[in-house]
Amino acid sequence: MAATADKRGPAQRKYGHPRPARVKRMSEGHIKAFTKAIDSIDRSKSRREIFGDFCELAYCALAKAASPSEQQREALERQYMEVVARYRNKDDIRRMPELLGITIEALNHGGIDFLGSVAGELEVLDAKLGQFFTPYDISRCMAELTLSDVAKTIDEQGFVTVQEPAAGAGSMVIAVADVVENLGYSPDTHLWVEAIELSRATFHMAYIQINARGVAGKVINGNALTLENFTTSLTAGASVFYAANGDPFAKQRAAAREQAEAEEMRNAERQAERAKRLQTLGKNNDYVPATQLGLFD
């Protein structure tokens, strides 16, 4: 794929990206609609509880649809029903798809960390836990600086891989997807992301947004420092990416196998040489210093 002057994709050339001012107006409308819907659900629960339950339900539904594992799908179904059981009035549960619809519509064009903004509006962030989400504009600036040569990488190998070790609600990943899409590449074909988030509740938010943004990859509830991995969920875009490109790390894995095989061969040669030296040990009466035997190589 050769880079061209107009790198926008067909959909972008036809419809274009909304201007920042329009995105802001649209997002404000979506945030108000979301907040209004939240306030109409189970008045006995706090906004924090309802928002958390929505995120968990939405995560379970989306991750189940994208999971290739029957065991994981069954576990997600059980988790979903555990949340449903917390509500006596099932009409409240029926309002949850409305919230998901608002979220997906808000994220459709990118340009916003929607659930992060909603969490701030609902005042459900916990400052004591350090929950301060990076504003989208800062994430976008960082993404543009970091991905200054991304078009070259995609043109050379067909896609680019990105890891986000502290994903939060997914603002940085959304910004990366926006940069890639603005260059005319599809986030589910030319971008593979592995996003890690420690907080379980925030992991749900990240998965919803990264999945809804159409990004290919996996979202991990884990600790990037200790390398602990509690839950891994593929996005819906992952299957599209695999169909187009296969394993995003196939070359690295092949190189690692070749290196391991070469090291194994070198070890075998060293062992054979040592065995040969041991066989000749003591066959003549000459004194042979231990250092010459190579026993301690």
Disulfide bonds with the S-S distance in Angstrom:
none
